[in-house]
Amino acid sequence: MLNRKILGVVEEFRGVMKSQGYKYTVEIAPPFTGPDLSVVYWVGREPSFATFGQEYDRWDAAIAKPGTPEAKVNEKLNACSTNVSRSGSRTR
């Protein structure tokens, strides 16, 4: 069963992205079958690879400053998640 705490933080993250003018969007994809149903897949999207790089740099700078909306929501994401794998791909 998908953890409601992470869903609440994801909604807050989406709000920060929108209010701060980021183009990044995220979907959460829980598995419906498999050996570990507690896994949550984070599917993020950007308009382009160039936009991703610019916004990642912007996000990274913002989370380094305590008190920013980005830093606050990032702390919550870190508190309720464990990143065991990360990958990326380009789609059209």
N, C-alpha and C positions, 0 to 999 in steps of 0.2 A: 504494500500500500504506500502510495506517495506521501511523504512527510508534509503535513500542512504548514509546518514552520518554514520549510524551504520555499513553498509556494508563496507564502506571504512576503518573504524577502525578495523573491523574483518579481512580484508585483511592485514592490517598492523600488527595485532596480529599474524596472521599466519606467516608472514615474520619474526617476532621476534622469534617465537617458532622455526622456521627452522634455522635461523642464530645463535641462542644460543644453539642449539643441543637438544632441548626438543623433546620428542616422542609424546607429546599431540597433538591431531588434533581436529578440531572443524568444525561442519556443522551448518548452520543456517536454521531453518525450520519454515517458516512463515505459518500461518493457511490460508486455502482457504475458510473456512466457519466458522461461529461462531459469538458470540456477540461482540467481540473486535478483529478486524483484525489488530490492531496495535501491538499485542503481537508478540514477537519473541522468538522462542524456540532455546536455545543454546544447541547443542548436542556435548559434548566433549568425546573424546575416548583416552584411554591409553592402552598399550599392556597388562598390568596386574595391579591388585590392589596395589601391592608392588611398581611398577613404579609410579603409581599415587601419593602415599604417599611421595616418594622421590622427585618427581618433584614439588609437591605442596609445600613442605618445601623449596626447592630451589627457587621457584617462590616467596614465601612469604618473604624470605630473600632478594631477589633482589629488590622487590618493596619497601622495607624499605630504600633502598639506592637511594637518589635523583640522577637523571641523567642516571641511567641504562636504557637500552632499555626496560626492563620489566616495570620499574617505569613510563617511558614516555607513553607507550601504555596503561598501567593500568589507568593513569589519564584520558586519552581520553575515555576509556571504561566507567569509572565512570561518566564522564560528559554527556554521551549520553544514559545512561541506568538507569533503576530502577529495582532492583531485588525484585520481589514480591513473588517469590517462588523458592525453590531450592530442588532438590531431586537427588538421584543417584541410580544406579542399576548395577548389574553385568550381562553381557550377554556373550554368547559364540557363 
